């Protein structure tokens, strides 16, 4: 049974989602403010995943996401927002959310997204090989840590799966549909920029090659590839 932490100020929605997710085999704990969410994470066992609302009465969920990514970079996080505005979605993904859903959300869709995130997390934790080297890049899929010029950077689960796929086929473009399935565990949909945001985050974390050229390139209509 996977333990979930739901942080949302809508108590009625929390009750509804908790009931649904419990029937789907999850053990759900709920918090309704930023502070109670922080207290839970500081005093309780770390959950397997967090469902986090953007708008909270005592703060912004995006600020809490920043804190989570600082202290628990590989903890799966799915963001929710009643506004569903593109800027919220982009900011959430830029800050390291694994996925994003607007509210009101269909419980079946939420369940499917959660299961996809948790599958990726589980596969990531048992990934092989344990170590990949490519030029000046050293990558441990198991730890989710990439080392370049002796500087270690921790990646999210989605970023780790993307990097692993790209460096296993250096110089070969991988279709965006395939990469979305690898990184997000679902199909690429129209106007969905989630993959592009994860690629952008990964580019920032890796930085350029020593000669200044980018490590990850895109080919229009063909996808992304790792440039050697």
C-alpha positions in Angstrom: 0.0 0.0 0.0 1.4 3.4 -1.0 1.2 6.2 1.5 0.0 9.6 0.1 0.0 13.0 1.6 -2.7 15.3 0.3 -2.2 19.0 1.0 -5.3 21.0 0.0 -7.5 23.5 1.9 -10.7 22.2 0.4 -11.7 19.8 3.1 -14.7 18.4 1.2 -12.5 17.6 -1.8 -9.9 16.0 0.5 -12.6 13.8 2.0 -13.9 12.8 -1.5 -10.4 12.1 -2.9 -9.3 10.3 0.2 -12.3 8.0 0.0 -11.7 7.3 -3.7 -8.0 6.8 -3.3 -8.5 4.5 -0.3 -10.7 2.3 -2.4 -7.9 2.2 -5.0 -5.5 0.8 -2.4 -3.8 4.0 -1.1 -3.3 5.1 2.5 -4.1 8.8 2.5 -3.2 11.5 5.1 -4.6 15.1 4.6 -3.3 18.5 5.6 -5.1 21.7 4.8 -2.4 24.4 5.3 1.2 25.0 4.3 2.3 24.8 7.9 0.5 21.5 8.8 2.0 20.1 5.6 5.5 21.1 6.7 4.8 19.8 10.2 3.7 16.4 8.8 6.8 16.1 6.6 9.0 17.0 9.5 7.5 14.6 12.1 6.0 11.7 10.2 7.5 9.1 7.9 8.0 10.4 4.4 5.1 9.5 2.1 5.5 7.7 -1.2 4.0 10.7 -3.0 2.5 14.2 -2.3 -0.6 15.7 -3.9 -0.1 19.5 -3.5 -2.6 22.3 -4.2 -1.2 25.6 -5.5 -3.5 27.9 -3.5 -3.3 27.4 0.3 -4.7 29.7 3.0 -1.3 30.4 4.7 1.0 30.4 1.7 1.7 29.3 -1.8 1.9 25.6 -2.7 4.7 26.5 -5.1 6.8 27.7 -2.2 6.2 24.4 -0.4 7.2 22.6 -3.6 10.5 24.5 -3.6 11.1 23.3 0.0 10.3 19.8 -1.0 12.7 19.8 -3.9 15.5 21.1 -1.7 15.1 18.5 1.0 13.5 15.6 -0.9 14.4 15.9 -4.6 13.2 12.4 -5.5 9.8 12.5 -3.7 7.1 12.3 -6.3 4.8 15.4 -6.3 1.6 15.9 -8.3 0.3 19.5 -8.3 -3.3 20.6 -8.3 -4.7 24.1 -9.1 -8.3 25.3 -9.1 -7.3 28.1 -11.5 -5.6 25.7 -13.9 -3.7 28.6 -15.4 -0.8 27.8 -17.8 1.5 30.0 -15.7 0.8 27.9 -12.6 1.4 24.7 -14.5 4.6 26.0 -16.0 5.9 27.3 -12.6 5.0 24.0 -11.0 6.9 22.0 -13.6 9.8 24.4 -13.6 10.1 23.9 -9.8 10.2 20.1 -10.2 6.6 18.8 -9.9 6.4 15.4 -11.6 2.9 16.1 -13.0 0.1 18.6 -12.9 -3.7 18.5 -12.9 -6.3 21.3 -12.9 -9.2 21.2 -10.4 -11.8 19.9 -10.5 -10.1 16.8 -11.6 -11.6 13.4 -12.5 -10.7 10.9 -9.7 -9.9 8.2 -12.2 -7.5 10.6 -14.0 -5.8 11.5 -10.7 -5.5 7.8 -9.8 -3.9 7.0 -13.2 -1.4 9.9 -12.9 -0.5 8.8 -9.4 0.0 5.2 -10.3 2.2 6.3 -13.3 4.3 8.5 -11.0 4.8 5.7 -8.5 5.6 3.2 -11.2 8.3 5.5 -12.5 9.6 6.0 -8.9 9.7 2.3 -8.2 11.4 1.5 -11.5 13.9 4.4 -10.9 14.8 3.0 -7.5 15.6 -0.5 -9.1 17.1 0.9 -12.3 20.0 -0.8 -14.0 22.7 -0.2 -14.8 23.7 1.4 -11.6 26.2 3.7 -13.3 26.5 5.3 -16.7 29.5 7.3 -18.0 29.4 9.5 -21.1 32.3 11.9 -21.7 32.5 14.2 -18.6 29.1 13.0 -17.4 28.7 10.4 -14.6 25.2 9.3 -13.9 23.7 7.0 -11.2 20.1 6.1 -12.2 19.6 4.4 -8.8 20.6 7.5 -6.8 19.2 10.0 -9.3 22.5 11.9 -9.1 24.5 13.2 -12.1 28.2 14.3 -11.6 29.9 16.7 -14.1 33.4 17.9 -13.3 33.1 16.6 -9.7 29.9 18.6 -9.1 27.0 16.4 -8.0 23.4 17.4 -9.0 20.3 15.6 -7.7 17.6 15.0 -10.3 13.9 14.4 -9.9 12.5 11.0 -10.9 11.2 12.3 -14.2 14.5 14.1 -15.0 16.4 10.9 -14.1 14.3 8.8 -16.5 14.7 11.3 -19.2 18.5 11.5 -18.9 18.9 7.8 -18.7 16.9 7.4 -22.0 18.8 10.1 -23.8 22.3 9.0 -22.8 21.6 5.4 -23.6 21.2 6.5 -27.2 23.6 9.5 -27.6 23.2 11.4 -30.8 19.9 9.5 -31.7 16.7 11.5 -31.5 13.9 10.0 -29.3 10.4 10.9 -30.3 8.5 13.1 -27.9 5.7 10.6 -27.6 8.2 7.9 -26.5 9.9 10.3 -24.1 6.6 11.3 -22.5 5.8 7.7 -21.9 9.2 7.1 -20.4 9.3 10.2 -18.2 5.7 10.7 -17.3 4.2 7.2 -17.8 1.4 8.5 -20.0 0.6 9.5 -23.6 1.5 12.9 -24.9 -1.6 15.0 -25.4 -2.3 18.1 -27.5 -0.9 21.3 -25.9 0.8 19.4 -23.2 4.2 21.1 -22.4 5.1 18.9 -19.4 7.8 17.0 -21.3 9.3 20.3 -22.6 9.4 21.7 -19.1 11.2 18.6 -17.7 13.7 18.8 -20.6 14.3 22.5 -19.8 14.9 21.8 -16.2 17.3 19.0 -17.1 19.2 21.3 -19.5 19.6 23.9 -16.7 20.9 21.3 -14.2 23.4 19.7 -16.7 24.6 22.9 -18.2 26.5 23.0 -21.5 29.5 20.9 -22.6 32.9 22.4 -21.8 33.0 24.0 -25.2 29.8 25.8 -24.5 27.6 23.7 -26.8 24.3 22.4 -25.4 24.1 18.8 -24.2 20.4 18.2 -25.1 19.2 19.3 -28.5 15.8 19.0 -30.3 15.1 18.1 -33.9 11.8 19.5 -35.1 9.4 16.8 -35.7 11.8 14.1 -34.4 12.2 14.7 -30.7 15.2 15.3 -28.4 18.7 13.8 -28.3 21.9 14.0 -26.2 24.7 15.6 -28.2 28.2 14.2 -27.7 
